Amino acid sequence: GLQPDGSAAAAYYYIADEQWSSCAGMGKTAVFPLISVLDDEERAEHHGRVIWALGQVGDPAAVGRLEVALNDERTVIRRVAAEALGQIGDGQAVFSLMKALKDRNEAVQWAARNALHDLDLSNAYDLLDNALQEEDPAIRLMAVELLAKEDGIPTDRLLTIALIDRDQRVRLQAVGALGQTEDLDALAEVLASPDPAVRGTAVRVLGQHDDPQAIAVVAEQIADEDKGVREAAVTMLAASGRDEVIGPICDVLHDDELELRLLAAKTLGDLGAVQALPALRYACQDRHPDVRRAALFSLAQLEDDELMPLLLTACVDGDAQVRATAVSLLAAYDDPQAISAMVTATTDEMAPVRETAVRALARFSGPQSFEALVQARWDK
């Protein structure tokens, strides 16, 4: 009988004997014999194994025929075709695989997505550029995602997408891709976008760069008209831990938005920012009690020498939670004025304040605190 010798005839021998692994092991010689089986509808039951074998061979010569298979009526054929194209890795299949992302079957969609990330796109930028012009935002989104993982991607193209693409998801993806290029100037230009979500994303991406220029740009966004952008700026400035961010965060203590003033007050304490003491003392007069409380806590964290007078004032604040906070913090002071304020707080109109005062006074052993504790026993 015929002995396989590595020729095309041997490939046909393996195909006839359904030895698909042996056929794939022949390499490029087997490609066209295998494709001939795909073109034979009478051998449709073998098409899945044939496609698998083509993927194993990995020859770009099979790409065109596998792209056709992506449109097959059979789900399994479309799925294995996508997988085979990923194994081959030829960037020329990028557009067909992106279209397969819209396949009616989820397994095919996932196979196409995985395959796209396995492609060598170094010679397929023209196809990606064409994909960026597609009407379907899912295709444009994937094109940007693929560009982001390539070295030497054109930042001007990504910047244009980030600013003008008609789909917000695509714009946001482009901002993320720009972050991977480390082109800080391009990211700064994104901040001109009319879309606050894009500006906020740009701020978060810039804030991840440990670079003075990037931090300076983020600090400028404290003045952005959108609350979400300003919040992103405070968060990223705090994460940087740099001394130069303290001033901009202090400025946020004057923001119109309660959530941002509160965030700034808490952040300054967490950062150990002693240079923020004057701003935090001022924040103890904020119009909202939550900010006043946060400012008191941060001043206590920073061990402010001027805190006790502020606490004494806060003990008569119009908000019960502020009064309770002040009394609780006064417990750190073994001082006649502090003890007197805590004793007075044991008769506060609000039970939480009285309870806090009693717990605070229990730390002291003087006659004044003892008498107040005895009186507190009758508090109902």
C-alpha positions in Angstrom: 0.0 0.0 0.0 0.9 3.7 -0.2 3.4 4.9 2.4 3.0 8.5 3.4 6.1 10.4 2.2 5.4 14.1 3.1 3.9 14.9 -0.3 0.4 16.3 -1.1 -0.5 12.7 -2.0 0.4 11.7 1.5 -1.9 14.4 2.9 -4.8 13.1 0.8 -3.9 9.6 2.2 -4.2 10.8 5.7 -7.5 12.7 4.9 -9.0 9.6 3.4 -8.0 7.6 6.5 -9.3 10.4 8.7 -5.9 10.8 10.4 -6.3 14.5 11.1 -3.4 14.9 13.6 -1.0 13.2 11.2 -2.3 15.4 8.4 -1.7 18.5 10.6 1.7 17.3 11.4 2.7 17.5 7.7 2.6 21.3 7.9 2.1 23.6 4.9 1.9 20.6 2.5 -1.5 19.7 4.0 -3.2 23.1 3.7 -4.7 22.8 0.2 -5.7 19.2 0.5 -7.5 20.1 3.8 -9.2 23.1 2.1 -10.4 20.9 -0.6 -12.4 18.9 2.0 -14.0 22.1 3.2 -15.2 22.8 -0.3 -16.8 19.3 -0.5 -20.3 19.4 1.0 -20.5 15.7 0.9 -17.8 15.5 3.6 -19.5 18.1 5.8 -19.2 15.9 8.9 -15.4 16.3 8.7 -15.3 20.1 8.3 -14.8 20.8 12.1 -11.8 18.4 12.3 -10.4 19.8 9.1 -10.6 23.4 10.5 -8.9 22.2 13.6 -6.1 20.7 11.6 -5.7 24.0 9.6 -5.3 25.8 12.9 -2.7 23.4 14.0 -0.7 23.9 10.8 -0.8 27.6 11.3 -0.3 28.6 7.7 -1.7 32.0 6.7 -2.6 30.5 3.3 -5.7 29.1 5.1 -7.0 32.4 6.4 -9.2 33.3 3.4 -11.0 29.9 3.5 -11.4 30.1 7.3 -12.9 33.6 7.0 -15.5 32.1 4.8 -16.2 29.5 7.4 -17.0 32.2 9.9 -20.3 32.6 8.0 -21.2 28.9 8.0 -24.7 28.0 9.1 -23.3 25.6 11.7 -22.4 27.2 15.0 -19.6 24.7 15.7 -18.0 25.5 12.4 -18.0 29.2 13.0 -16.6 28.7 16.5 -13.7 26.4 15.5 -13.0 28.7 12.5 -12.5 31.6 14.9 -10.3 29.5 17.1 -8.2 28.4 14.1 -7.7 31.9 12.9 -6.5 32.9 16.4 -4.0 30.0 16.3 -2.7 31.1 12.9 -2.4 34.7 14.2 -2.4 36.4 10.8 -3.6 40.1 11.3 -5.3 40.0 7.9 -8.2 38.1 9.7 -8.8 41.0 12.0 -11.8 42.5 10.2 -13.6 39.2 9.7 -13.1 38.3 13.4 -14.4 41.7 14.5 -17.6 41.1 12.6 -17.8 37.7 14.3 -18.2 39.6 17.6 -21.8 40.1 16.5 -22.4 36.4 15.9 -25.8 35.2 17.1 -24.0 32.6 19.3 -22.2 33.6 22.4 -19.6 30.8 22.1 -18.6 32.1 18.7 -18.4 35.7 20.0 -16.0 34.6 22.8 -13.9 32.6 20.4 -13.6 35.6 18.1 -12.7 37.9 20.9 -10.0 35.5 22.1 -8.7 35.0 18.6 -8.5 38.8 18.0 -6.1 39.1 21.0 -3.9 36.4 19.5 -3.4 38.1 16.2 -0.1 39.7 15.0 -1.3 43.2 14.0 2.0 44.7 13.0 1.0 44.6 9.3 -2.7 45.2 9.8 -2.9 48.8 10.9 -4.7 49.7 7.6 -7.5 47.2 8.5 -7.7 48.5 12.0 -8.0 52.0 10.6 -10.8 50.9 8.4 -12.5 49.3 11.3 -12.5 52.6 13.1 -14.7 54.0 10.4 -17.3 51.3 10.8 -20.9 52.2 11.7 -21.1 49.5 14.4 -19.7 50.8 17.7 -18.8 47.3 18.8 -16.3 47.0 16.0 -14.8 50.4 16.6 -14.5 49.5 20.3 -12.6 46.4 19.5 -10.4 48.2 17.1 -9.3 50.6 19.8 -8.8 47.8 22.3 -6.5 46.0 19.8 -4.6 49.2 19.1 -4.0 49.7 22.8 -2.0 46.5 23.0 0.3 47.3 20.1 3.7 49.1 20.4 4.1 52.3 18.6 0.4 53.1 18.1 -0.4 56.5 16.6 -1.4 58.7 19.5 -2.9 61.3 17.3 -5.4 58.8 15.9 -6.4 57.7 19.4 -6.7 61.4 20.5 -9.1 62.1 17.6 -11.2 59.0 18.6 -11.2 60.1 22.3 -12.5 63.5 21.3 -15.0 63.0 18.5 -16.2 59.3 18.3 -19.9 59.3 18.4 -20.1 56.5 21.0 -19.0 57.2 24.6 -17.7 53.7 25.1 -15.4 54.1 22.2 -14.2 57.5 23.5 -13.5 56.1 26.9 -11.6 53.1 25.5 -9.5 55.4 23.5 -8.6 57.4 26.6 -7.5 54.2 28.3 -5.4 53.3 25.3 -3.7 56.7 25.3 -2.8 56.0 28.9 -0.8 53.0 27.8 1.2 55.1 25.3 2.3 57.4 28.2 1.8 60.4 25.9 0.9 62.9 28.7 0.5 65.8 26.2 -2.2 63.8 24.3 -4.0 62.9 27.6 -3.9 66.5 28.6 -5.6 67.5 25.3 -8.4 65.0 26.1 -9.4 67.3 29.0 -10.8 69.7 26.4 -13.6 67.1 25.6 -17.1 68.3 26.2 -17.9 64.9 27.7 -17.3 64.9 31.5 -17.0 61.1 31.5 -14.1 61.4 29.1 -12.5 64.1 31.1 -12.9 62.2 34.3 -11.4 59.1 32.7 -8.5 61.2 31.5 -7.9 62.5 35.0 -7.8 59.0 36.4 -5.4 57.8 33.7 -3.1 60.8 34.2 -3.2 60.3 38.0 -1.7 56.9 37.6 1.5 58.3 36.1 4.1 59.2 38.8 5.1 62.3 36.9 5.1 65.9 38.2 3.7 67.1 34.9 0.8 64.7 35.0 0.0 65.6 38.7 0.1 69.3 37.8 -2.5 68.8 35.1 -4.7 66.7 37.4 -4.5 69.5 40.0 -5.9 72.0 37.5 -9.0 69.9 37.1 -10.0 70.8 40.7 -11.7 73.8 38.9 -13.6 71.6 36.3 -17.3 72.5 36.0 -18.3 68.8 36.5 -18.5 67.4 40.0 -17.4 63.9 38.9 -14.2 65.3 37.3 -13.4 67.3 40.4 -13.9 64.2 42.6 -11.7 62.1 40.3 -9.0 64.9 40.6 -9.1 64.8 44.4 -9.0 61.0 44.5 -6.0 60.8 42.2 -4.1 63.7 43.9 -4.6 61.9 47.2 -3.3 58.7 45.7 -0.1 60.4 44.5 0.8 61.3 48.1 2.9 64.2 46.9 3.4 67.4 49.0 2.4 69.6 46.1 -1.1 68.3 46.0 -2.1 69.6 49.4 -2.8 73.1 48.3 -5.2 72.0 45.5 -7.0 69.6 47.9 -7.3 72.5 50.4 -9.0 74.5 47.7 -11.7 71.8 47.5 -12.8 72.7 51.0 -14.5 75.7 49.4 -16.3 73.6 46.8 -20.1 74.0 46.4 -20.6 70.2 46.6 -20.9 68.7 50.1 -19.4 65.4 49.0 -16.3 67.0 47.7 -15.7 69.2 50.7 -16.2 66.1 52.9 -13.8 64.1 50.7 -11.2 66.8 51.0 -11.5 67.2 54.7 -11.0 63.4 55.3 -8.2 63.1 52.7 -6.1 65.9 54.2 -6.1 64.0 57.5 -5.3 60.7 55.9 -2.4 62.3 54.1 -0.8 63.7 57.3 -0.8 67.1 55.7 0.3 69.4 58.5 0.4 72.3 56.0 -3.3 71.9 55.7 -4.0 72.8 59.4 -5.2 76.4 58.7 -7.6 75.2 56.0 -9.0 72.5 58.2 -9.5 74.9 61.1 -11.5 77.0 58.7 -13.5 74.0 57.7 -14.6 73.5 61.3 -17.0 76.4 60.5 -18.4 74.7 57.3 -22.1 75.1 56.7 -22.6 71.3 56.9 -22.1 69.3 60.1 -20.5 66.3 58.3 -17.7 68.5 57.0 -17.3 70.1 60.5 -17.0 66.6 62.0 -14.5 65.4 59.3 -12.4 68.5 59.9 -12.2 67.9 63.6 -11.2 64.3 63.1 -8.5 65.3 60.6 -7.1 67.9 63.0 -7.0 65.3 65.7 -5.1 63.0 63.3 -2.7 65.7 62.6 -2.3 66.4 66.4 -3.1 70.1 65.9 -1.9 72.2 68.9 -4.8 74.5 68.4 -7.5 71.9 68.3 -8.8 72.1 71.9 -10.4 75.6 71.5 -12.1 74.4 68.4 -13.4 71.4 70.3 -14.7 73.5 73.1 -16.6 75.6 70.5 -17.9 72.5 68.8 -19.3 71.3 72.1 -22.1 73.9 71.7 -22.5 73.2 68.0 -26.1 73.2 66.7 -25.7 69.6 65.5 -25.7 66.8 68.0 -23.3 64.6 66.1 -20.7 67.4 66.0 -21.1 67.9 69.7 -20.7 64.2 70.3 -17.6 64.1 68.1 -16.1 67.1 70.0 -16.8 65.5 73.4 -15.2 62.3 72.3 -12.0 64.0 71.1 -11.8 66.1 74.2 -11.2 62.9 76.2 -7.6 63.1 75.0 -7.1 66.2 77.0 -6.4 66.1 80.8 -7.3 69.8 81.1 -9.7 71.6 83.4 -11.5 73.3 80.5 -11.9 70.0 78.6 -13.2 68.2 81.7 -15.6 71.1 82.4 -17.0 70.9 78.8 -17.4 67.1 79.1 -19.2 67.6 82.4 -21.6 70.1 80.8 -22.2 67.6 78.0 -23.5 65.1 80.4 -26.7 67.3 80.6 -27.0 67.7 76.8 -30.5 67.5 75.4 -29.5 64.7 73.1 -28.8 61.2 74.6 -25.9 60.3 72.3 -24.0 63.4 73.4 -24.7 62.6 77.1 -23.6 59.0 76.6 -20.4 60.1 74.8 -19.6 62.5 77.6 -20.1 59.8 80.3 -17.7 57.4 78.5 -15.2 60.2 78.1 -15.3 61.2 81.7 -14.9 57.6 82.9 -11.2 58.0 81.9 -10.7 60.7 84.6 -10.6 60.3 88.4 -11.1 63.9 89.6 -14.0 65.0 91.9 -15.6 67.0 89.1 -15.8 64.1 86.7 -16.8 61.7 89.6 -19.8 63.9 90.5 -20.9 64.1 86.9 -20.8 60.4 86.6 -22.8 60.0 89.8 -25.4 62.3 88.4 -25.4 60.5 85.1 -26.6 57.3 86.8 -30.0 59.0 87.1 -30.1 59.9 83.4 -33.1 58.3 81.8 
